[in-house]
Amino acid sequence: MRAISRRNLLGMGVGAAAALGVAGCSSSSSDAGADKQRAKNSVQARPKLIGDGSTANYGAQPHQPKAPERMEPGQTPPQFVVFSWDGAGEVGNGLFPRFLKLAKDHGAAMTFFLSGLYLLPESQKHLYEPPNNRRGASAIGYLSDDHIKETLKNVRQAWLDGHEVGTHFNGHFCGTAPTSVKHWTPQQWQSEIDQAMDFVTKWRTNTGFTDLDPLPFDYRKELVGSRTPCLLGQENLLPVAKELGWRYDASSPGGLQMWPKKKMGIWDYPLQQIPFPGHSFEVLSMDYNILANQSKNSTKAPPANYPGWRQQATDAYISGFRRAYETNRAPFFIGNHFEQWNGGIYMDAVEEAVKHIANEQNNDVHLVSFRQFTDWIDAQDPEVLRKLQQIPVGRRPSAGWKSYLTAA
């Protein structure tokens, strides 16, 4: 298995690299050394500070693939897998660095949907004006100064490691009440986005921290996708996302394991229904939804249940992957939170799933970020994509991929 990152593409054979549009990649030590030096130079170059110095332009992001090319006629589609994280705050439990290390160990790229509020001290909460809520209100807690610093360090490292930084907006207002994001207008979504952008790009002003390096990217250019709180409010968000030039949204609930389509000109990447071992129904491909079906929303259920639930969650992710990989090759999307719910069993399940998928040892399986997948799918022949989008869940072309996609 190889992820779609420069450091791993260098180790691919030419055929595998071509599937990602990198024909002629070499695994020679000289090429690898040159690549590492280029990445090092791009990071060490004097950064151009932006605004108050909270962010800076460090140049091209390290560990990114070359521009993808179209699949060859009749080629079997690669299997893409995207692990994503909602909130992306480090609160002292070590989960953010744990999964950065796991990703590095297995050549994976991921997407981190950062909550802007995680970079705003509680002493400055009056700066947040959430739509339909009182000033400073939030359904998630503000972080301590130490945890804001840890979050900044890990977000910075994530980008340098080649991961994507998206947005999870700010106050995480769910449910059906008028305060919920479900009822926000496009104008209110624009306000929420503007504030999230400010909290990320003005953290130095808002915190007063002077002992941290800037985030190494221009967030106004970096941000191309999102996931809404509780997967609510997408309909009114999309017109704003389109106006801002965003390329995708990952807020749809209950999607099928099929090739994605666009909504309002934006790629729609839903959390998907996947097999739930031991049950006749399927479960959403996110840790909290598995929890809800196991412990009825309790995050501290009796520990005697943990071993069985951990295995069930692991098997659900692996079953979802195998169904896609062995049939229609639809990209597989998994959502997570940095939480220790029910003794941390869902973090263990995600880790086991990453390891299992990485150990497939096939060059046609790629652990990527949403942005990297979007680069690939945007490069494909629209007619080929139309054919892929027609293949049902758990099915593959009866005459084989070569015949099916060559006919396209």
Secondary structure, 3 states (H helix, E strand, C coil): CCCCCHHHHCCCCHHHHHHCCCCCCCCCHHHHHHHHHHHHHHHHCCCEEECCCCEEECCCCCCCCCCCCCCCCCCCCCEEEEEEEEECCCCCCCHHHHHHHHHHHCCCCCEEEECHHHHCCHHHHHHCCCCCCCCCCCCCCCCCHHHHHHHHHHHHHHHHCCCEEEECCCCCCCCCCCCCHHHCCHHHHHHHHHHHHHHHHCHHHHHCCCCCCCECCCHHHHCCEECCHHHCCHHHHHHHHHHHCCCEECCCCCECCCCCCEECCEEECCCEEEECCCCCCEEECEHHHHHHHHHCCCCCCCHHHHHHHHHHHHHHHHHHHHHHHHCCCCCEEEEEECCCHHHHHHHHHHHHHHHHHHCCCCCCEEECCHHHHHHHHHCCCHHHHHHHHCCCCCCCCCCCHHHHHHCC
